[in-house]
Amino acid sequence: MNDPFRQFYQPPQSPLARFGLVLLGLAILGLSLMLGLVFLAVAAGLAIIGGVVLTLRRWLGMGGNKPAQDQTIDVEYRVIRRERRND
């Protein structure tokens, strides 16, 4: 009978209070479910809109990654060699 949970929380003895706590718990669960569905719908909507936008950009050629005709770079360089002196 030495339950540490009962040390901090003691359920109410009244049946009406217990019924009220059950209703409150159900209301909190229902609210959490609805809020989660709203966030899920927003996330899914944004993902769908983003996918449509990316697809349209690719189909219309607005991707911005057009291949260059010649990708070689002409450069000149000079090798400078410095000898270290141990003084």
N, CA, C and O atoms as a GROMACS GRO file, in nm:
protein
  348
    1MET      N    1   0.081  -0.120   0.000
    1MET     CA    2   0.000   0.000   0.000
    1MET      C    3   0.085   0.126   0.000
    1MET      O    4   0.032   0.236   0.016
    2ASN      N    5   0.214   0.112  -0.017
    2ASN     CA    6   0.304   0.226  -0.016
    2ASN      C    7   0.334   0.268  -0.161
    2ASN      O    8   0.450   0.268  -0.203
    3ASP      N    9   0.230   0.303  -0.236
    3ASP     CA   10   0.242   0.341  -0.376
    3ASP      C   11   0.287   0.487  -0.385
    3ASP      O   12   0.218   0.574  -0.332
    4PRO      N   13   0.400   0.517  -0.451
    4PRO     CA   14   0.446   0.656  -0.458
    4PRO      C   15   0.353   0.744  -0.542
    4PRO      O   16   0.350   0.865  -0.523
    5PHE      N   17   0.277   0.684  -0.634
    5PHE     CA   18   0.184   0.763  -0.715
    5PHE      C   19   0.071   0.819  -0.628
    5PHE      O   20   0.029   0.933  -0.646
    6ARG      N   21   0.024   0.741  -0.538
    6ARG     CA   22  -0.084   0.785  -0.450
    6ARG      C   23  -0.038   0.889  -0.348
    6ARG      O   24  -0.119   0.958  -0.286
    7GLN      N   25   0.092   0.900  -0.331
    7GLN     CA   26   0.144   0.999  -0.238
    7GLN      C   27   0.119   1.141  -0.290
    7GLN      O   28   0.095   1.232  -0.211
    8PHE      N   29   0.125   1.161  -0.423
    8PHE     CA   30   0.107   1.294  -0.480
    8PHE      C   31  -0.032   1.316  -0.536
    8PHE      O   32  -0.083   1.428  -0.530
    9TYR      N   33  -0.095   1.212  -0.591
    9TYR     CA   34  -0.228   1.227  -0.650
    9TYR      C   35  -0.324   1.132  -0.582
    9TYR      O   36  -0.301   1.011  -0.576
   10GLN      N   37  -0.430   1.188  -0.531
   10GLN     CA   38  -0.534   1.105  -0.470
   10GLN      C   39  -0.662   1.128  -0.549
   10GLN      O   40  -0.716   1.239  -0.550
   11PRO      N   41  -0.712   1.023  -0.614
   11PRO     CA   42  -0.832   1.042  -0.695
   11PRO      C   43  -0.950   1.084  -0.607
   11PRO      O   44  -0.958   1.046  -0.490
   12PRO      N   45  -1.039   1.163  -0.664
   12PRO     CA   46  -1.154   1.208  -0.584
   12PRO      C   47  -1.246   1.092  -0.548
   12PRO      O   48  -1.258   0.994  -0.622
   13GLN      N   49  -1.309   1.104  -0.435
   13GLN     CA   50  -1.400   0.999  -0.388
   13GLN      C   51  -1.539   1.012  -0.447
   13GLN      O   52  -1.612   0.914  -0.458
   14SER      N   53  -1.576   1.134  -0.486
   14SER     CA   54  -1.710   1.158  -0.537
   14SER      C   55  -1.724   1.102  -0.680
   14SER      O   56  -1.638   1.126  -0.764
   15PRO      N   57  -1.831   1.028  -0.706
   15PRO     CA   58  -1.852   0.976  -0.842
   15PRO      C   59  -1.875   1.088  -0.943
   15PRO      O   60  -1.837   1.075  -1.059
   16LEU      N   61  -1.935   1.198  -0.900
   16LEU     CA   62  -1.958   1.310  -0.991
   16LEU      C   63  -1.825   1.375  -1.030
   16LEU      O   64  -1.807   1.413  -1.145
   17ALA      N   65  -1.733   1.388  -0.936
   17ALA     CA   66  -1.602   1.445  -0.965
   17ALA      C   67  -1.523   1.352  -1.057
   17ALA      O   68  -1.453   1.399  -1.148
   18ARG      N   69  -1.534   1.222  -1.035
   18ARG     CA   70  -1.466   1.127  -1.124
   18ARG      C   71  -1.521   1.136  -1.265
   18ARG      O   72  -1.445   1.132  -1.362
   19PHE      N   73  -1.652   1.146  -1.278
   19PHE     CA   74  -1.716   1.158  -1.409
   19PHE      C   75  -1.671   1.288  -1.477
   19PHE      O   76  -1.647   1.290  -1.598
   20GLY      N   77  -1.659   1.394  -1.399
   20GLY     CA   78  -1.612   1.521  -1.455
   20GLY      C   79  -1.468   1.511  -1.504
   20GLY      O   80  -1.435   1.567  -1.609
   21LEU      N   81  -1.382   1.440  -1.431
   21LEU     CA   82  -1.244   1.422  -1.474
   21LEU      C   83  -1.236   1.335  -1.601
   21LEU      O   84  -1.151   1.359  -1.687
   22VAL      N   85  -1.323   1.236  -1.611
   22VAL     CA   86  -1.327   1.154  -1.732
   22VAL      C   87  -1.368   1.240  -1.851
   22VAL      O   88  -1.309   1.231  -1.958
   23LEU      N   89  -1.470   1.324  -1.832
   23LEU     CA   90  -1.514   1.412  -1.940
   23LEU      C   91  -1.404   1.512  -1.979
   23LEU      O   92  -1.384   1.540  -2.098
   24LEU      N   93  -1.334   1.564  -1.880
   24LEU     CA   94  -1.225   1.656  -1.907
   24LEU      C   95  -1.113   1.586  -1.985
   24LEU      O   96  -1.056   1.643  -2.078
   25GLY      N   97  -1.081   1.463  -1.946
   25GLY     CA   98  -0.979   1.387  -2.018
   25GLY      C   99  -1.018   1.360  -2.162
   25GLY      O  100  -0.935   1.371  -2.253
   26LEU      N  101  -1.145   1.324  -2.183
   26LEU     CA  102  -1.193   1.301  -2.320
   26LEU      C  103  -1.190   1.429  -2.402
   26LEU      O  104  -1.157   1.426  -2.521
   27ALA      N  105  -1.226   1.541  -2.340
   27ALA     CA  106  -1.223   1.668  -2.411
   27ALA      C  107  -1.080   1.706  -2.451
   27ALA      O  108  -1.057   1.755  -2.561
   28ILE      N  109  -0.984   1.682  -2.361
   28ILE     CA  110  -0.845   1.712  -2.393
   28ILE      C  111  -0.794   1.621  -2.505
   28ILE      O  112  -0.723   1.667  -2.594
   29LEU      N  113  -0.830   1.494  -2.500
   29LEU     CA  114  -0.790   1.403  -2.608
   29LEU      C  115  -0.852   1.444  -2.742
   29LEU      O  116  -0.784   1.441  -2.845
   30GLY      N  117  -0.979   1.480  -2.740
   30GLY     CA  118  -1.045   1.524  -2.863
   30GLY      C  119  -0.983   1.651  -2.919
   30GLY      O  120  -0.963   1.662  -3.040
   31LEU      N  121  -0.953   1.747  -2.832
   31LEU     CA  122  -0.890   1.871  -2.876
   31LEU      C  123  -0.751   1.844  -2.934
   31LEU      O  124  -0.713   1.903  -3.035
   32SER      N  125  -0.676   1.755  -2.870
   32SER     CA  126  -0.544   1.720  -2.921
   32SER      C  127  -0.554   1.653  -3.058
   32SER      O  128  -0.472   1.680  -3.146
   33LEU      N  129  -0.652   1.568  -3.074
   33LEU     CA  130  -0.672   1.501  -3.203
   33LEU      C  131  -0.704   1.603  -3.312
   33LEU      O  132  -0.647   1.598  -3.421
   34MET      N  133  -0.795   1.695  -3.284
   34MET     CA  134  -0.833   1.795  -3.383
   34MET      C  135  -0.716   1.887  -3.417
   34MET      O  136  -0.694   1.920  -3.533
   35LEU      N  137  -0.642   1.928  -3.316
   35LEU     CA  138  -0.526   2.014  -3.339
   35LEU      C  139  -0.420   1.941  -3.421
   35LEU      O  140  -0.358   2.000  -3.510
   36GLY      N  141  -0.399   1.815  -3.392
   36GLY     CA  142  -0.305   1.735  -3.471
   36GLY      C  143  -0.350   1.719  -3.614
   36GLY      O  144  -0.267   1.723  -3.706
   37LEU      N  145  -0.480   1.701  -3.636
   37LEU     CA  146  -0.531   1.690  -3.773
   37LEU      C  147  -0.514   1.820  -3.849
   37LEU      O  148  -0.484   1.819  -3.968
   38VAL      N  149  -0.532   1.932  -3.782
   38VAL     CA  150  -0.512   2.062  -3.848
   38VAL      C  151  -0.367   2.078  -3.888
   38VAL      O  152  -0.338   2.118  -4.001
   39PHE      N  153  -0.273   2.048  -3.798
   39PHE     CA  154  -0.132   2.059  -3.832
   39PHE      C  155  -0.094   1.961  -3.943
   39PHE      O  156  -0.014   1.995  -4.030
   40LEU      N  157  -0.149   1.842  -3.940
   40LEU     CA  158  -0.122   1.745  -4.045
   40LEU      C  159  -0.175   1.794  -4.180
   40LEU      O  160  -0.107   1.779  -4.282
   41ALA      N  161  -0.293   1.852  -4.180
   41ALA     CA  162  -0.351   1.904  -4.304
   41ALA      C  163  -0.267   2.019  -4.359
   41ALA      O  164  -0.246   2.028  -4.480
   42VAL      N  165  -0.220   2.107  -4.272
   42VAL     CA  166  -0.136   2.219  -4.317
   42VAL      C  167  -0.005   2.166  -4.374
   42VAL      O  168   0.038   2.212  -4.480
   43ALA      N  169   0.058   2.072  -4.306
   43ALA     CA  170   0.185   2.017  -4.355
   43ALA      C  171   0.166   1.944  -4.488
   43ALA      O  172   0.248   1.959  -4.579
   44ALA      N  173   0.059   1.867  -4.500
   44ALA     CA  174   0.034   1.797  -4.626
   44ALA      C  175   0.004   1.896  -4.738
   44ALA      O  176   0.050   1.878  -4.851
   45GLY      N  177  -0.071   2.000  -4.709
   45GLY     CA  178  -0.100   2.102  -4.809
   45GLY      C  179   0.025   2.172  -4.857
   45GLY      O  180   0.042   2.193  -4.977
   46LEU      N  181   0.112   2.208  -4.764
   46LEU     CA  182   0.238   2.273  -4.804
   46LEU      C  183   0.325   2.180  -4.886
   46LEU      O  184   0.389   2.224  -4.982
   47ALA      N  185   0.328   2.052  -4.851
   47ALA     CA  186   0.407   1.956  -4.928
   47ALA      C  187   0.351   1.940  -5.069
   47ALA      O  188   0.427   1.932  -5.166
   48ILE      N  189   0.220   1.935  -5.082
   48ILE     CA  190   0.158   1.920  -5.214
   48ILE      C  191   0.183   2.044  -5.299
   48ILE      O  192   0.219   2.033  -5.416
   49ILE      N  193   0.166   2.162  -5.240
   49ILE     CA  194   0.189   2.287  -5.314
   49ILE      C  195   0.336   2.297  -5.356
   49ILE      O  196   0.366   2.337  -5.468
   50GLY      N  197   0.427   2.260  -5.266
   50GLY     CA  198   0.568   2.263  -5.301
   50GLY      C  199   0.602   2.167  -5.414
   50GLY      O  200   0.681   2.199  -5.502
   51GLY      N  201   0.543   2.049  -5.410
   51GLY     CA  202   0.566   1.952  -5.518
   51GLY      C  203   0.514   2.001  -5.651
   51GLY      O  204   0.579   1.982  -5.754
   52VAL      N  205   0.396   2.064  -5.650
   52VAL     CA  206   0.340   2.118  -5.774
   52VAL      C  207   0.429   2.230  -5.828
   52VAL      O  208   0.456   2.235  -5.948
   53VAL      N  209   0.474   2.318  -5.740
   53VAL     CA  210   0.560   2.429  -5.784
   53VAL      C  211   0.690   2.376  -5.842
   53VAL      O  212   0.733   2.423  -5.948
   54LEU      N  213   0.753   2.280  -5.776
   54LEU     CA  214   0.878   2.224  -5.828
   54LEU      C  215   0.858   2.152  -5.961
   54LEU      O  216   0.943   2.160  -6.050
   55THR      N  217   0.746   2.082  -5.975
   55THR     CA  218   0.717   2.013  -6.100
   55THR      C  219   0.695   2.113  -6.213
   55THR      O  220   0.745   2.094  -6.324
   56LEU      N  221   0.619   2.218  -6.186
   56LEU     CA  222   0.596   2.320  -6.289
   56LEU      C  223   0.724   2.390  -6.329
   56LEU      O  224   0.746   2.419  -6.447
   57ARG      N  225   0.810   2.419  -6.233
   57ARG     CA  226   0.938   2.483  -6.265
   57ARG      C  227   1.022   2.393  -6.353
   57ARG      O  228   1.089   2.440  -6.446
   58ARG      N  229   1.020   2.264  -6.326
   58ARG     CA  230   1.100   2.172  -6.407
   58ARG      C  231   1.041   2.161  -6.548
   58ARG      O  232   1.115   2.160  -6.646
   59TRP      N  233   0.908   2.151  -6.559
   59TRP     CA  234   0.845   2.137  -6.690
   59TRP      C  235   0.861   2.263  -6.774
   59TRP      O  236   0.879   2.254  -6.895
   60LEU      N  237   0.854   2.379  -6.712
   60LEU     CA  238   0.863   2.504  -6.787
   60LEU      C  239   1.007   2.547  -6.810
   60LEU      O  240   1.030   2.648  -6.877
   61GLY      N  241   1.103   2.475  -6.758
   61GLY     CA  242   1.243   2.506  -6.782
   61GLY      C  243   1.294   2.623  -6.701
   61GLY      O  244   1.389   2.689  -6.742
   62MET      N  245   1.235   2.649  -6.588
   62MET     CA  246   1.279   2.761  -6.505
   62MET      C  247   1.365   2.711  -6.389
   62MET      O  248   1.377   2.778  -6.287
   63GLY      N  249   1.425   2.596  -6.405
   63GLY     CA  250   1.505   2.538  -6.299
   63GLY      C  251   1.634   2.612  -6.271
   63GLY      O  252   1.685   2.607  -6.159
   64GLY      N  253   1.688   2.681  -6.371
   64GLY     CA  254   1.808   2.759  -6.349
   64GLY      C  255   1.937   2.681  -6.366
   64GLY      O  256   2.044   2.739  -6.352
   65ASN      N  257   1.931   2.555  -6.396
   65ASN     CA  258   2.054   2.477  -6.414
   65ASN      C  259   2.068   2.439  -6.561
   65ASN      O  260   2.064   2.322  -6.598
   66LYS      N  261   2.087   2.543  -6.645
   66LYS     CA  262   2.106   2.519  -6.788
   66LYS      C  263   2.252   2.479  -6.810
   66LYS      O  264   2.343   2.543  -6.757
   67PRO      N  265   2.274   2.375  -6.888
   67PRO     CA  266   2.413   2.333  -6.911
   67PRO      C  267   2.486   2.434  -7.000
   67PRO      O  268   2.432   2.483  -7.098
   68ALA      N  269   2.609   2.462  -6.964
   68ALA     CA  270   2.691   2.554  -7.043
   68ALA      C  271   2.745   2.480  -7.165
   68ALA      O  272   2.758   2.358  -7.164
   69GLN      N  273   2.776   2.557  -7.271
   69GLN     CA  274   2.827   2.494  -7.392
   69GLN      C  275   2.969   2.441  -7.370
   69GLN      O  276   3.001   2.329  -7.409
   70ASP      N  277   3.052   2.522  -7.309
   70ASP     CA  278   3.191   2.482  -7.288
   70ASP      C  279   3.224   2.501  -7.141
   70ASP      O  280   3.215   2.613  -7.090
   71GLN      N  281   3.260   2.396  -7.074
   71GLN     CA  282   3.285   2.405  -6.931
   71GLN      C  283   3.434   2.410  -6.898
   71GLN      O  284   3.471   2.397  -6.781
   72THR      N  285   3.519   2.427  -6.999
   72THR     CA  286   3.662   2.436  -6.972
   72THR      C  287   3.697   2.579  -6.932
   72THR      O  288   3.636   2.675  -6.979
   73ILE      N  289   3.795   2.590  -6.847
   73ILE     CA  290   3.842   2.720  -6.802
   73ILE      C  291   3.987   2.734  -6.844
   73ILE      O  292   4.070   2.650  -6.810
   74ASP      N  293   4.018   2.841  -6.917
   74ASP     CA  294   4.156   2.867  -6.957
   74ASP      C  295   4.221   2.955  -6.851
   74ASP      O  296   4.174   3.064  -6.822
   75VAL      N  297   4.330   2.905  -6.794
   75VAL     CA  298   4.401   2.979  -6.691
   75VAL      C  299   4.551   2.976  -6.720
   75VAL      O  300   4.601   2.887  -6.789
   76GLU      N  301   4.620   3.076  -6.665
   76GLU     CA  302   4.766   3.078  -6.668
   76GLU      C  303   4.813   3.082  -6.524
   76GLU      O  304   4.755   3.150  -6.440
   77TYR      N  305   4.920   3.010  -6.498
   77TYR     CA  306   4.972   3.012  -6.363
   77TYR      C  307   5.123   3.001  -6.368
   77TYR      O  308   5.181   2.954  -6.466
   78ARG      N  309   5.186   3.047  -6.260
   78ARG     CA  310   5.331   3.046  -6.247
   78ARG      C  311   5.365   2.976  -6.117
   78ARG      O  312   5.308   3.008  -6.012
   79VAL      N  313   5.457   2.883  -6.122
   79VAL     CA  314   5.499   2.811  -6.003
   79VAL      C  315   5.613   2.890  -5.940
   79VAL      O  316   5.716   2.913  -6.002
   80ILE      N  317   5.594   2.929  -5.816
   80ILE     CA  318   5.697   3.001  -5.743
   80ILE      C  319   5.747   2.908  -5.634
   80ILE      O  320   5.671   2.862  -5.549
   81ARG      N  321   5.876   2.882  -5.638
   81ARG     CA  322   5.932   2.790  -5.542
   81ARG      C  323   6.022   2.870  -5.447
   81ARG      O  324   6.116   2.937  -5.490
   82ARG      N  325   5.993   2.864  -5.322
   82ARG     CA  326   6.073   2.933  -5.222
   82ARG      C  327   6.143   2.827  -5.138
   82ARG      O  328   6.080   2.737  -5.082
   83GLU      N  329   6.273   2.840  -5.132
   83GLU     CA  330   6.352   2.746  -5.054
   83GLU      C  331   6.357   2.795  -4.909
   83GLU      O  332   6.376   2.914  -4.884
   84ARG      N  333   6.342   2.705  -4.818
   84ARG     CA  334   6.351   2.742  -4.677
   84ARG      C  335   6.496   2.739  -4.633
   84ARG      O  336   6.572   2.648  -4.667
   85ARG      N  337   6.531   2.838  -4.558
   85ARG     CA  338   6.668   2.842  -4.508
   85ARG      C  339   6.667   2.811  -4.360
   85ARG      O  340   6.589   2.869  -4.285
   86ASN      N  341   6.750   2.723  -4.319
   86ASN     CA  342   6.764   2.690  -4.176
   86ASN      C  343   6.879   2.773  -4.120
   86ASN      O  344   6.994   2.735  -4.136
   87ASP      N  345   6.851   2.884  -4.054
   87ASP     CA  346   6.954   2.971  -3.996
   87ASP      C  347   6.986   2.932  -3.855
   87ASP      O  348   7.070   2.994  -3.791
   0.00000   0.00000   0.00000
